[in-house]
Structures are given as C-alpha cells and as structure tokens.
Amino acid sequence: MMKNNDWKDRLNIVYSTNPDFSYDTGEDVEEETLPKNQQKLRVRIEKNHRGGKTVTIVSGFVGADSDLKELGKMLKTKCGVGGSIKEGELLVQGEFKEKVVELLKKEGYTQTK
C-alpha cells in the first residue's frame, strides 16, 4: 500500500529529519455520538447576559455537531421558537424547560434532568 504523498497536505513544511514525523493536515476527528439512552443531558433556564430574554439551555451532549444540530432543529420546531448552538450547548429561545425535558424523554434520552 502506498502512502498518501499529496503535496497539498504538506504546504508550509520544508523538511523534517525526524523519521516518525507525520504531517498535520488540520483535520479534526469528530467525536462518536453516544446512544440516546447513555446521553446525560441537563436542561436549565438562564436569563443572565441576554438582555432580559429567557433561554432554555440543553447541555451535556456528547457527539458529532451534526447530530446536535439535528436535535436542536427538532426541539426548536416542536417548541415553535428559534435558537442556536454555542460551545456545545443548545439554546432554545423562551422558557420551555418542562416541554424540552418531556420531548427529550419521548425521543429516548432517558437520563435527562
């Protein structure tokens, strides 16, 4: 089997004398998404630093960003509001703690509080 010798992967590297040197291509390996019943999600309400607006925050999700975005889309659609994902936390606009917990449990996230 031949090594990948694409010169584009080695841009900005002149020469290395280390025989074990491997080029960093800058690609991050995505984290494996845990099964729904193993996710330990925490739901809380926050008002601080949001201009008086209330948001429901879902934290503790372990997995790929695409799966978190999919979960966020489902929650925002069911609650009929907007929201976003910041620093691995899902923000849903408004005070929807009970509804979010109920929706997560219906989806199979059994360890939700």
N, C-alpha and C positions, 0 to 999 in steps of 0.2 A: 504494500500500500504506500502510495506516495504522499508526502507531506504537502500541506497547502502552502504554496510558495507565491501567493499573490502579493505583488509589490505594494499594492494599496494598503494592505494590512500593516506594512512596516514603514509608513511615512513618518518622517521626523526621527527615525532611528538610523544612525550612521553605521555603527559596527559594535558588536559585543564579543568579547573574548570568552565569556562565560559559556561553557558547553551546555549548561542546563537552562540557559536563558529562553524564556518564552515571551513572545510579543503580546502585549496587552492590546487587544483590539477594541477595548472600551465597551464591549457588550456585557450587560448585566444579566445574570441568570435569574429568571423570575422564580419567586418562592412558590412551592407547591401549595395549592389550596386544600385546607383541611376539609374533611367531610362535614356536612351541616350539623350533625349531632355532636361533633367534637369542638365546634366553634364556641368560644366563651365570649359572647357579645355583651356589652354593657350599654344601657340606654340611659341618658341623663338629659336634663333640661338646663340650658345656660342662657343668661341674659347679659353677662359682662362683656364689655368691649364690642358691643354690637349695635350701638346707637339706640338702645332701649328695645330692640327687637328680640323676640324669644326664638331660640332654635332648639331642636331636639338632636342630640349627638349620639351616634352609634359608634362605639369604639371596640377594639379588641379583635377585629377581623384579621385572620391570618391567611394570606393567599395572594393570588395574582390581582393586579389592578383592574384587569378587565372583568373579573368576577365581582369585585367590589362595585364597579360601575354598574354592572347588571343588577345587583342587589339594590343599589341606590335608585336606579331607574324604576324598579318595581315599587319600592316604598313611596317614592315621590308621586308616582301615578296613582297608587291606591289612596294616598292621603290628599291628592289633588292640589299639591303645592310644589314649589321649587326647592332647590337645594344644591349642594355641591359636595365634592370630596376634597379634603385638605389634610395633608400629612397623615394619610391612612385612616382618617376619621370621616364618617359620613354625616353630613349636616342636612337636616330636613327643616325647612322654614316653618315656624309655628310650634305650638305646644301640643305634641302628638305622642307623648311617652306611652300611654296605655295602648293606643292604637298600633304603634310601631312594635311594641312587645308582642301584642296579640298576632300581628301579621307575621312576625319572625317565627313565632312558635308554630303557626299554621304551615309555614314554609319548611319546617323541620329543624329549625335552630332551637334545640331543646334546652340548652344551657344559657338562655337569655335572661338577664335581670334588668 
